[in-house]
Amino acid sequence: MFISSAFAQTAPAAATGGDMQSFLTGQAPFLLVMVAVMYFMMIRPQMKKAKEHRTMIEALAKGDEVVTGGGLLGKVTKINDNIIGVEIASGVEVQVQRDAVVQVLPKGSIKESK
């Protein structure tokens, strides 16, 4: 009468190729590009800076003028394996870890106030 018969349509066949093929054509190139960007923008420069710092710490010698992580300026007076003595004023010496040194200054940078 007024209602016509409804027939179910068959769904089109799904592409066979598995998950690996869809991964390779979808997200893999994007992920590889992101990993490469992270390596060259973040990881590599940090490794280079850490290597330069390690080289600077190993090359410390008596008489070097240094800046510590806390902002102290002084002259290296003693060197042990992990601890160095830094003279921050006439007759005032503090002991700091070698790793606390963040910069070696050129000779004569520290002016003594009188």
N, C-alpha and C positions, 0 to 999 in steps of 0.2 A: 504494500500500500504506500504509505508516505515515507517509511523508513527503508532505506536501501541496505543491502547487505554490505558489511565492512570486511575487507580482506586484509590480513596482515601482510606487510611488505617485508621482504627479507633484507637484512642489513648488508651493506657492501662488505666484501671480504677484507679483513685487516691485512696490512702489509706484513709479510713475514720477513724476519731478519733478526729478530731478537732484540734484547735490551742493549747489547753492545753497539749495534749499528745505530740505534737511535741516540745513544750517548755520544758516539763519535761525530755524528752529524749535528748534534744539538749543543751540548754544553761544554764539551771537551776543549774546543779551541778557545773559548772564553776563559775557562779555568787555566789553561796553559799560559795565556797572555797575562792573566792576573798574577800568577806565580812568578813569571819573568819580571813583571813590573815591580813586584814586592822585593825580589832579589836585588835588582839593580838600583832601586830607589832607597831601600832601607837596610837590608842585610849586608850588602857588600860595603857600603860606606862605613857602617858601624864596625865591621871587621877590620877595615883599613885603619880607622881611627884607633881602635884597640891595639893594633900592632904598632902604630907610631908611639902610643903612650907607653907600651911595654919596652920599646927600644929606648925611649927617653929615660925611663926609670932605671934601666940597666946601665945607662951611661952616666948616671949621677956621680960626681966626684966632689971631694972637699973643695970648698971655695966657691962652688956654684951658688948663684942667687936664684931662689925658687919662690913660687907662690903655692900655698897649700890649698886644699879644698875648702878650708874654713876662711880663707882670705888672708892668712898670715904671710907676710913677706919676710924673708930672712936669708942668711947665708949658711950653707951646709958646713958643719964643723966635725961631725962624726958620721961614719957609715958602718952599719952592721948588716946582717942578712936582710931583715925586714924593717928595721927601725933606723932612722937617721936623726941626728941632732941638728937642730936649726937654731942659730943665734938670731933672735928677733930684735934685740937691743943690746947695747953694750953691757956684757955680764949677765944677760938673760938668755938662757938656752932652753928650748923645749924639745921633747922627743916626739916624733910623729912617724907614722907608718910610711914606708916608701910609696905605697899606692896613693897616699893622700896628696902627693905632689902633682899639681895639675899643669904647671908650666915652669920652664927654666928660663930665667931672664938673662939678657945680655949683661956681661960684666959691667959694673958701675951703675947699674940701674937704680939701686937702692942708695938713697942719700941719707947719711946719718945726720940727725938733728942734734944740735948742741945747745 
